[in-house]
Amino acid sequence: MLRPENVKKNVEYIGYPMPVRGSEDTYAALVEPFPQCLVTADDLRDDRYFRNGTAEGERHRDAAWTDVKAG
């Protein structure tokens, strides 16, 4: 699972970065059209987190996700 060729396949399949050295370029290429998906070490150091709009918007998103998972 942790070999670079396997990490690349997983990142491309799930679209989520894996904490494996050497997979950064694969993820960066995958999200190139969506630069907001890139998280830097500075972002993590500053304890930043990302929200999808307002608290009400997040509740709607969470409810929709619950429906998808329950279906």
C-alpha positions in Angstrom: 0.0 0.0 0.0 2.8 2.4 0.8 4.8 1.9 -2.4 4.7 5.1 -4.6 2.9 3.3 -7.4 0.2 2.1 -5.1 -0.2 5.4 -3.4 -0.6 7.0 -6.9 -3.4 4.6 -7.7 -5.2 5.3 -4.4 -4.9 9.0 -4.7 -6.2 8.9 -8.2 -9.1 6.6 -7.2 -10.2 8.3 -4.0 -9.1 11.9 -4.8 -7.7 12.3 -1.3 -4.1 12.9 -0.3 -2.2 10.1 1.5 0.4 10.9 4.1 3.1 9.2 2.2 6.3 11.0 1.2 6.5 11.1 -2.6 2.7 11.3 -3.2 2.5 15.1 -3.1 3.0 15.6 -6.9 0.3 13.0 -7.7 -2.2 14.8 -5.5 -1.2 18.3 -6.8 -1.7 17.1 -10.4 -5.1 15.7 -9.5 -6.4 18.9 -8.0 -4.6 21.3 -10.3 -8.0 22.6 -11.5 -9.0 23.1 -7.9 -6.2 25.0 -6.1 -8.3 25.5 -3.0 -7.8 21.8 -2.3 -4.1 22.2 -1.7 -3.2 22.5 1.9 0.3 23.7 2.8 2.4 23.0 5.9 1.7 26.7 6.9 -2.0 26.1 6.8 -1.6 23.2 9.2 0.8 25.0 11.4 -1.8 27.9 11.8 -4.5 25.4 12.9 -6.7 26.4 9.9 -9.7 24.4 8.8 -12.0 24.8 6.0 -15.8 25.5 6.1 -18.4 25.2 3.3 -20.0 28.6 3.8 -22.3 29.3 6.7 -23.2 27.1 9.6 -26.7 26.7 8.0 -25.0 25.6 4.8 -23.0 23.0 6.6 -26.1 21.6 8.3 -27.7 21.3 4.8 -24.6 19.6 3.5 -24.4 17.2 6.4 -28.1 16.3 6.1 -27.6 15.6 2.4 -24.6 13.5 3.1 -26.5 11.6 5.7 -29.2 10.9 3.1 -26.7 9.6 0.6 -25.0 7.3 3.1 -28.4 6.0 4.4 -29.6 5.3 0.9 
